[in-house]
Amino acid sequence: MTVVRLPEGSWWDWEVLGWNGSELRLAAGYDLTYHHGLELVFTDVDYLACPTRFSDPRFREPTSGERETVRRYVGEEPPVVVAFDVDAEGGRGVVPCVVAAASVGIVTGLVYRYWREDLKEGERLAPFVRPSDRGE
């Protein structure tokens, strides 16, 4: 099993940045309004159970029940099964989340969520940002 170990930083806000049926990108930062600084990239995703936006996930080992659910759906246990818990909005308890995939990677770097042309080394624009977002 895979317990994700995040680099030092303020990774409070999370959301699904991209999902094409095979690759899942979760973006994280302390405020996703203007930028984010971390992405978890899952490849060859077989199973996904998580909200599209959440805060402060607590990564942990998947339970035997979660692993069995993934095995039942996929037919075998994938190389990576990541589990984490998030608090439901409105104080309605904990929501368990599971992602099963071939691999998971951590990408760091400043990713702007608005158009800018003066990018420095290691900076990039979010995939949804277009030149028409210049705000002129």
C-alpha positions in Angstrom: 0.0 0.0 0.0 1.0 3.6 -0.5 0.8 6.2 2.2 1.5 9.6 0.5 4.1 11.7 2.3 3.7 15.3 1.4 6.6 17.8 1.3 6.7 20.6 3.8 4.2 23.3 3.0 0.7 24.6 3.5 -1.5 22.1 1.6 -4.9 23.0 3.1 -7.2 23.4 0.0 -7.4 20.6 -2.5 -9.4 20.0 -5.8 -9.4 17.8 -8.8 -7.3 19.8 -11.3 -7.7 17.3 -14.1 -9.2 13.9 -14.8 -9.2 12.3 -18.3 -10.2 8.8 -17.3 -6.6 7.6 -17.0 -4.6 10.4 -15.3 -5.9 12.2 -12.2 -4.3 15.4 -10.9 -5.2 16.7 -7.5 -4.0 20.3 -6.8 -3.2 21.6 -3.4 -2.3 24.9 -1.8 -3.2 27.2 1.1 -5.7 29.1 -1.1 -6.6 27.9 -4.6 -7.9 31.3 -5.8 -4.8 32.4 -7.5 -2.3 29.6 -7.5 -1.3 26.2 -6.1 2.1 24.7 -5.3 1.6 20.9 -5.2 0.0 18.3 -7.4 -0.5 14.6 -6.8 -0.5 12.8 -10.2 -2.1 9.4 -10.4 -1.6 7.4 -13.7 -3.7 4.6 -15.0 -6.4 5.2 -12.4 -8.6 2.1 -11.9 -10.8 3.3 -9.0 -11.6 6.7 -7.6 -13.7 7.7 -4.6 -13.2 11.3 -3.4 -15.0 14.6 -3.6 -13.9 17.1 -6.3 -13.0 19.8 -3.6 -11.9 19.1 -0.1 -9.6 20.4 2.7 -6.8 19.1 4.9 -6.7 15.4 3.9 -5.2 12.9 6.3 -3.3 10.3 4.3 -3.3 6.8 5.8 -3.1 3.1 5.0 -6.2 1.8 3.2 -8.4 -0.5 5.3 -8.8 -4.1 4.4 -12.4 -3.3 3.4 -11.2 -0.5 1.1 -8.6 -2.9 -0.5 -11.3 -5.5 -1.0 -13.7 -3.0 -2.6 -10.9 -2.1 -5.1 -10.0 -5.7 -5.8 -13.7 -6.6 -6.3 -14.1 -3.7 -8.8 -10.7 -4.0 -10.6 -10.2 -7.7 -10.4 -6.9 -7.5 -8.7 -5.1 -5.1 -6.4 -3.4 -2.3 -8.3 0.2 -1.3 -7.5 -0.9 1.9 -5.7 -3.9 2.2 -3.4 -3.9 5.6 -1.6 -6.4 6.3 1.2 -7.2 9.5 3.0 -9.9 11.0 5.1 -11.5 14.5 4.8 -14.0 16.2 6.9 -17.5 16.5 5.4 -18.7 20.1 4.9 -21.0 21.3 7.6 -19.4 19.1 10.3 -21.2 15.9 9.1 -18.3 13.6 10.0 -15.4 12.0 8.1 -15.4 11.0 4.4 -13.0 8.2 3.5 -11.4 8.5 0.1 -9.6 6.0 -2.1 -7.6 6.2 -5.3 -6.2 3.1 -7.0 -3.7 3.5 -9.8 -0.6 2.2 -11.4 1.5 5.0 -9.9 1.4 8.2 -8.0 3.8 11.1 -8.2 4.2 14.5 -6.4 4.9 17.6 -8.5 5.8 20.8 -6.8 6.2 24.3 -8.2 4.1 27.5 -8.4 1.2 27.1 -10.8 -0.8 30.2 -11.5 -4.5 30.1 -12.1 -4.6 33.3 -14.1 -2.9 34.5 -17.2 0.6 36.0 -16.8 3.5 36.2 -19.2 6.4 36.7 -16.9 6.8 33.2 -15.7 10.1 32.3 -13.9 11.9 29.0 -14.0 9.8 26.4 -12.2 6.5 28.3 -12.6 3.7 27.4 -15.0 0.1 28.1 -15.8 -2.8 25.8 -14.8 -4.1 23.8 -17.7 -7.3 25.7 -17.8 -5.7 29.2 -18.1 -5.9 30.8 -21.6 -4.5 34.0 -23.1 -8.1 35.3 -23.2 -7.9 35.3 -19.3 -5.6 38.4 -19.3 -8.2 40.5 -17.6 -7.8 43.4 -19.9 
